[in-house]
Amino acid sequence: MLWAYEKGDFLIRKGLFSLLSSSAGSQFISLLAAPILLRQYSPSQFGLYSFMTSMATIASVVMCGRLDMAIALAENSFQARRVLKAANLVSLLTATALAPLVAVSFILSDQGVIFLCALVSAIALAFFQAQCAFLLRAGKFGSVGNVRVINAALLAVVQIGIGMLFKMTRGMLLGYVVVAIGMVVVVQVYVIGFRMEFLSLVRLRVVARLYIGFLRYDIFSAFLNSFSSQVPVILFKLMFGDAVAGFYSVANRMLTLPVSVIGANVSQVFYQAAAERSRSGAEIGPMMRRWMIGLFVIGVLAFLPVLIRGEWLFIVLGGSKWAGSGSIAKLLIPWLFVHFVVSPFFVSFSVWGKLKTMLAFNVGLLGVRLSVVLCIYKLMPGDWRACVLGYSLVSSILYLGMIVPLFRHRELEKSKAQQCFN
């Protein structure tokens, strides 16, 4: 079972359920706000908003050089805090390097505001991800959960409020940026604790050398994985317009509720547990198998109603203008189901030091996804449903193939996870 742990893993179990309950609360808030937002904003406006958040998500994954993932591997709290500072510093340096591109977008394109919002949001997301990793490393699962609930509530209130009071078509974008910045400040000051300490470039180089594997391989692997996940929104906006991008983003957002509530938290807690077992030379294969079976059962229960009555559910949720999201939701179920069951355990490759494996997988995944979607678009111009189905099926097949290397590693040597980074 998903919640079946070996003796001595009480803290891991407690942390997992703390994150699950808080994520369920935050997603429940988002679900309550969805009918209002779907009626308040059009599919085209949702498409523009999703285009911005997709770019922000892609950039945030690599903004800090993936040093947020290295926080869990730190030997002590002092080193973990130093890695956190290094991650934030790298994020600021990366944002500075990208700033000229945003400035050019204001000159050459009418989408300059979108790119500016994406850059600011990416910085805030990178900081927030590193902060959550630090809190999880310290065992403060409840704090991470509370922060996520507050974030969801503030985002819903601000986006709805801006739309109602100011009648702004880009109210969702502005609300997202404001809340993202505000949450970073609140977490740093009131949860982690504000300290006027600066990390020199010399110490930054020390941290970079210690976790060089993340900078060499994992950063590119994570970028490719994030880009290939977000690329449908970008492609559908460019090929079919903002409305289709809005249909896809809303369908994907609703279907990924189980992924957000359960899958992401399972991945975070599993990564902490696997890193600890790696340091002690323990085996994680049986734990991975139990958790995967549990996710399979939960996934069937979560996705089956959408498969049966997808269009009706979205019409009830947002009105008849969102029937297109129901059609897309049915087509996405194969891919999202497999992703929900398998992907939380991809963090095992980071623990094992097999970063090249994930890099190769994500390179292939992105290439195949793009090839399939573009080929279908070329053969059947204007048929966005065929493009969505092709994307879903090829993604499902490739993710299922990753089960083989996952279970090929049954034993963990005590120092295996650190060899890649020295």
Legacy VTK file of the C-alpha trace (Angstrom):
# vtk DataFile Version 3.0
C-alpha trace
ASCII
DATASET POLYDATA
POINTS 422 float
0.000 0.000 0.000
1.023 3.603 -0.549
1.076 4.261 3.159
2.802 1.024 4.186
6.216 1.829 5.657
8.850 -0.160 7.386
9.425 0.228 11.090
11.162 3.472 11.970
9.652 5.470 9.091
7.002 7.214 11.170
8.372 10.688 10.406
8.297 10.000 6.669
4.710 8.770 6.926
3.704 11.777 8.998
5.383 14.145 6.566
3.730 12.554 3.548
0.229 12.792 4.968
0.879 16.336 6.147
1.783 17.343 2.606
-1.098 15.367 1.123
-3.691 16.979 3.372
-2.398 20.500 2.777
-2.144 19.969 -0.975
-5.669 18.597 -0.995
-6.776 21.769 0.776
-4.972 24.045 -1.673
-6.337 22.190 -4.690
-9.820 22.249 -3.172
-9.525 26.043 -2.954
-8.468 26.170 -6.608
-11.402 23.941 -7.528
-13.835 26.224 -5.684
-12.428 29.253 -7.512
-12.482 27.552 -10.922
-16.217 28.101 -11.743
-15.846 31.825 -11.018
-12.644 32.214 -13.000
-13.947 30.155 -15.936
-17.010 32.387 -16.179
-15.041 35.553 -15.542
-12.367 34.969 -18.187
-12.648 33.626 -21.745
-10.758 30.640 -23.224
-8.519 33.088 -25.101
-7.630 34.911 -21.880
-6.901 31.584 -20.192
-4.717 30.676 -23.156
-2.675 33.853 -22.783
-2.366 33.278 -19.035
-1.278 29.676 -19.563
1.266 30.785 -22.159
2.868 33.075 -19.560
2.821 30.523 -16.734
4.240 27.846 -19.049
7.229 30.020 -19.881
7.665 30.895 -16.201
7.522 27.223 -15.201
10.079 26.227 -17.822
12.486 28.967 -16.766
12.028 28.397 -13.016
13.116 24.760 -13.267
16.627 25.747 -14.372
16.790 29.252 -12.891
18.724 28.133 -9.799
20.874 25.549 -11.566
18.874 22.723 -9.940
20.651 23.411 -6.665
17.247 23.138 -4.960
17.516 19.389 -5.548
20.937 19.360 -3.862
19.529 20.712 -0.585
18.176 17.270 0.373
21.656 15.751 -0.048
23.365 18.246 2.265
25.097 16.581 5.200
23.863 19.053 7.823
21.593 22.073 8.257
24.467 24.549 7.911
25.417 23.158 4.528
21.744 23.040 3.510
21.354 26.753 4.255
24.484 27.491 2.251
23.109 25.547 -0.716
19.837 27.497 -0.378
21.748 30.780 -0.590
23.695 29.477 -3.582
20.448 28.516 -5.323
18.998 31.994 -4.773
22.173 33.688 -5.977
22.263 31.588 -9.140
18.601 32.473 -9.751
19.372 36.183 -9.591
22.388 35.804 -11.889
20.321 33.846 -14.408
17.535 36.447 -14.317
20.086 39.204 -14.926
21.342 37.345 -17.968
17.792 36.976 -19.340
16.768 40.581 -18.696
18.158 41.929 -22.020
16.012 39.414 -23.939
12.906 40.693 -22.162
13.909 44.256 -22.989
14.234 43.336 -26.669
10.760 41.759 -26.587
9.288 45.149 -25.668
10.827 46.608 -28.815
10.171 43.835 -31.316
6.889 42.383 -30.026
3.587 43.454 -28.507
3.935 40.607 -26.004
6.592 42.355 -23.928
4.391 42.494 -20.833
3.848 38.737 -21.054
7.584 38.039 -21.168
8.243 40.425 -18.290
5.595 38.723 -16.149
7.100 35.348 -17.065
10.613 36.404 -15.996
9.502 37.871 -12.666
7.320 34.819 -11.974
10.191 32.462 -12.835
12.459 34.173 -10.302
9.783 33.942 -7.606
9.046 30.295 -8.412
12.743 29.392 -8.273
13.091 31.034 -4.867
9.918 29.331 -3.633
11.024 25.873 -4.806
14.371 26.253 -3.046
12.627 27.471 0.127
10.291 24.452 0.150
13.235 22.094 -0.413
15.020 23.656 2.563
11.960 23.307 4.802
11.488 19.677 3.756
15.174 19.010 4.470
14.551 20.356 7.994
11.478 18.133 8.413
9.031 21.080 8.443
6.401 19.360 6.350
3.573 21.198 8.075
5.094 24.584 7.247
5.358 23.673 3.564
1.748 22.524 3.569
0.484 25.682 5.250
2.380 27.868 2.801
0.814 26.075 -0.149
-2.713 26.492 1.226
-2.152 30.201 1.843
-0.692 30.580 -1.647
-3.724 28.957 -3.272
-6.178 31.057 -1.267
-4.385 34.333 -2.002
-4.069 33.529 -5.701
-7.785 32.792 -6.018
-8.844 35.910 -4.096
-6.474 38.260 -5.936
-7.276 36.958 -9.431
-11.025 37.059 -8.850
-10.804 40.443 -7.136
-8.772 42.069 -9.923
-11.199 40.764 -12.514
-14.267 42.002 -10.647
-12.991 45.377 -9.430
-10.859 46.540 -12.334
-12.332 44.508 -15.230
-8.802 43.746 -16.407
-8.429 41.157 -19.161
-4.945 40.379 -17.830
-6.042 40.242 -14.211
-4.962 36.599 -13.926
-1.420 37.462 -15.009
-1.080 40.365 -12.595
-2.555 38.361 -9.720
-0.159 35.477 -10.341
2.922 37.722 -10.296
1.857 39.661 -7.187
1.075 36.530 -5.160
4.272 34.755 -6.277
6.455 37.625 -5.078
4.496 38.063 -1.858
4.758 34.381 -0.900
8.531 34.348 -1.347
8.889 37.319 0.994
6.529 35.845 3.593
8.232 32.429 3.621
11.718 33.897 3.864
10.897 36.356 6.645
8.339 34.517 8.771
8.975 30.785 8.124
12.683 30.321 7.362
13.929 33.452 9.084
15.578 36.472 7.517
19.343 36.745 7.927
21.552 39.410 6.402
24.187 36.989 5.188
25.779 37.002 1.770
27.344 34.134 -0.122
30.616 35.052 -1.796
31.472 33.889 -5.280
34.250 31.752 -3.782
31.765 29.821 -1.644
29.408 29.625 -4.600
32.132 27.889 -6.593
32.673 25.452 -3.708
28.976 24.540 -3.692
28.989 24.262 -7.485
31.940 21.847 -7.426
30.341 19.750 -4.705
27.106 19.288 -6.686
28.536 19.581 -10.163
26.381 16.697 -11.380
23.220 18.784 -11.077
24.803 21.633 -13.031
26.238 19.373 -15.728
23.371 17.010 -16.369
20.284 17.486 -14.232
19.756 21.111 -15.237
19.453 20.161 -18.904
17.385 17.089 -18.119
14.969 19.104 -15.975
14.727 21.843 -18.609
13.907 19.354 -21.340
11.358 17.583 -19.153
9.657 20.838 -18.197
9.748 22.173 -21.739
8.293 18.991 -23.203
5.500 19.111 -20.590
4.681 22.775 -21.254
5.281 22.793 -25.001
1.669 21.851 -25.922
0.392 25.172 -24.581
3.032 27.048 -26.557
2.511 25.016 -29.736
-1.293 25.117 -29.595
-1.211 28.880 -29.088
1.021 29.300 -32.132
-0.771 26.737 -34.328
-4.437 27.033 -33.308
-4.741 30.300 -31.349
-5.309 31.376 -27.753
-8.699 29.635 -27.402
-7.376 26.114 -28.068
-4.433 26.817 -25.765
-6.991 27.837 -23.141
-9.003 24.636 -23.663
-5.876 22.532 -23.272
-4.562 24.390 -20.231
-7.859 24.178 -18.331
-8.275 20.470 -19.136
-4.698 19.752 -18.132
-5.063 21.822 -14.966
-8.191 19.983 -13.839
-6.775 16.547 -14.644
-3.505 17.224 -12.869
-5.273 17.780 -9.555
-4.433 14.196 -8.478
-0.862 14.767 -9.659
-0.602 17.987 -7.646
-2.306 16.643 -4.542
-0.636 13.238 -4.404
2.005 12.675 -7.072
4.161 15.748 -6.434
4.130 15.217 -2.671
4.903 11.524 -3.011
7.867 12.490 -5.174
9.169 14.997 -2.621
8.810 12.680 0.366
10.131 9.692 -1.596
13.194 11.728 -2.572
13.906 12.572 1.060
13.461 8.916 2.091
15.534 7.594 -0.807
18.366 10.036 -0.096
18.424 8.962 3.549
18.426 5.281 2.619
21.178 5.909 0.100
23.378 7.433 2.798
22.810 4.355 4.986
23.184 1.821 2.138
19.572 0.598 2.386
17.324 -0.733 -0.395
14.442 1.317 -1.840
13.064 -1.143 -4.412
10.295 -2.645 -2.218
9.180 0.799 -1.030
9.011 2.049 -4.623
6.930 -0.945 -5.678
4.389 -0.477 -2.864
3.991 3.211 -3.562
3.570 2.651 -7.303
0.777 0.118 -6.749
-0.984 2.571 -4.458
-0.765 5.339 -7.047
-2.155 3.001 -9.717
-5.297 2.352 -7.672
-5.785 6.031 -6.840
-5.264 7.002 -10.488
-7.999 4.661 -11.704
-10.484 6.141 -9.233
-9.484 9.722 -10.098
-9.490 9.578 -13.905
-12.357 7.176 -14.632
-15.202 9.735 -14.131
-13.564 12.149 -16.584
-13.177 9.392 -19.163
-16.894 8.642 -18.937
-18.438 12.154 -18.712
-15.659 14.589 -19.594
-17.607 17.170 -21.642
-20.522 17.274 -19.194
-18.211 17.870 -16.220
-16.545 20.871 -17.844
-19.864 22.354 -19.012
-21.141 22.163 -15.439
-17.914 23.661 -14.143
-17.536 26.622 -16.494
-20.413 26.760 -18.949
-20.953 25.598 -22.516
-17.953 27.575 -23.834
-15.650 25.076 -22.091
-16.955 21.904 -23.792
-13.708 21.814 -25.789
-11.771 21.267 -22.564
-13.870 18.184 -21.867
-12.934 16.699 -25.240
-9.248 17.357 -24.631
-9.461 15.912 -21.119
-10.546 12.518 -22.462
-7.633 12.473 -24.887
-5.104 13.353 -22.187
-6.125 10.655 -19.704
-3.740 7.887 -20.991
-0.724 10.156 -20.665
-1.633 11.764 -17.344
-2.511 8.416 -15.778
0.871 6.899 -16.646
2.622 10.103 -15.590
0.803 10.046 -12.244
1.864 6.464 -11.496
5.459 6.451 -12.769
6.981 9.947 -12.713
7.130 10.513 -8.905
9.902 7.922 -8.759
12.140 9.487 -11.403
13.931 11.253 -8.536
15.557 7.867 -7.882
17.937 8.550 -10.751
19.210 11.656 -8.937
19.772 9.630 -5.779
21.594 6.922 -7.719
23.720 9.497 -9.543
22.254 8.363 -12.892
21.695 11.895 -14.161
22.799 11.006 -17.681
19.947 8.501 -17.894
17.320 11.149 -17.234
19.062 13.565 -19.590
18.976 11.025 -22.419
15.340 10.194 -21.671
14.235 13.825 -21.702
16.118 14.556 -24.916
14.344 11.650 -26.582
11.001 12.556 -25.019
11.107 16.127 -26.292
12.239 15.104 -29.773
9.565 12.447 -30.182
6.782 14.678 -28.812
7.649 17.549 -31.119
8.015 15.234 -34.116
4.655 13.559 -33.554
2.718 16.791 -32.987
4.290 18.582 -35.943
3.789 15.590 -38.262
0.110 15.313 -37.322
-0.311 19.071 -37.801
1.297 18.791 -41.236
-0.873 15.842 -42.290
-4.111 17.101 -40.722
-3.988 20.918 -40.550
-6.444 22.407 -38.084
-7.201 19.098 -36.324
-6.091 19.973 -32.783
-7.786 16.889 -31.322
-5.516 14.588 -33.366
-2.460 16.527 -32.155
-3.542 16.162 -28.524
-4.177 12.430 -28.931
-0.808 11.843 -30.589
0.961 13.777 -27.832
-0.863 11.780 -25.157
-0.202 8.325 -26.630
3.482 8.798 -27.410
4.095 10.269 -23.947
2.382 7.285 -22.317
4.510 4.788 -24.230
7.799 6.513 -23.419
7.015 6.877 -19.717
5.983 3.233 -19.458
9.364 2.319 -20.899
11.104 4.015 -17.957
9.729 1.394 -15.557
12.439 -1.020 -16.721
15.497 1.045 -15.632
13.692 2.064 -12.442
13.480 -1.513 -11.190
16.860 -2.517 -12.555
18.455 -0.805 -9.537
17.498 -2.862 -6.480
20.515 -2.315 -4.261
21.980 1.039 -3.305
25.599 1.325 -2.320
26.242 3.633 0.565
28.140 6.286 -1.380
26.454 5.887 -4.755
24.480 9.101 -4.639
27.542 11.236 -3.940
29.929 9.831 -6.538
28.436 11.894 -9.359
28.911 15.142 -7.515
32.551 14.850 -6.380
LINES 1 423
422 0 1 2 3 4 5 6 7 8 9 10 11 12 13 14 15 16 17 18 19 20 21 22 23 24 25 26 27 28 29 30 31 32 33 34 35 36 37 38 39 40 41 42 43 44 45 46 47 48 49 50 51 52 53 54 55 56 57 58 59 60 61 62 63 64 65 66 67 68 69 70 71 72 73 74 75 76 77 78 79 80 81 82 83 84 85 86 87 88 89 90 91 92 93 94 95 96 97 98 99 100 101 102 103 104 105 106 107 108 109 110 111 112 113 114 115 116 117 118 119 120 121 122 123 124 125 126 127 128 129 130 131 132 133 134 135 136 137 138 139 140 141 142 143 144 145 146 147 148 149 150 151 152 153 154 155 156 157 158 159 160 161 162 163 164 165 166 167 168 169 170 171 172 173 174 175 176 177 178 179 180 181 182 183 184 185 186 187 188 189 190 191 192 193 194 195 196 197 198 199 200 201 202 203 204 205 206 207 208 209 210 211 212 213 214 215 216 217 218 219 220 221 222 223 224 225 226 227 228 229 230 231 232 233 234 235 236 237 238 239 240 241 242 243 244 245 246 247 248 249 250 251 252 253 254 255 256 257 258 259 260 261 262 263 264 265 266 267 268 269 270 271 272 273 274 275 276 277 278 279 280 281 282 283 284 285 286 287 288 289 290 291 292 293 294 295 296 297 298 299 300 301 302 303 304 305 306 307 308 309 310 311 312 313 314 315 316 317 318 319 320 321 322 323 324 325 326 327 328 329 330 331 332 333 334 335 336 337 338 339 340 341 342 343 344 345 346 347 348 349 350 351 352 353 354 355 356 357 358 359 360 361 362 363 364 365 366 367 368 369 370 371 372 373 374 375 376 377 378 379 380 381 382 383 384 385 386 387 388 389 390 391 392 393 394 395 396 397 398 399 400 401 402 403 404 405 406 407 408 409 410 411 412 413 414 415 416 417 418 419 420 421
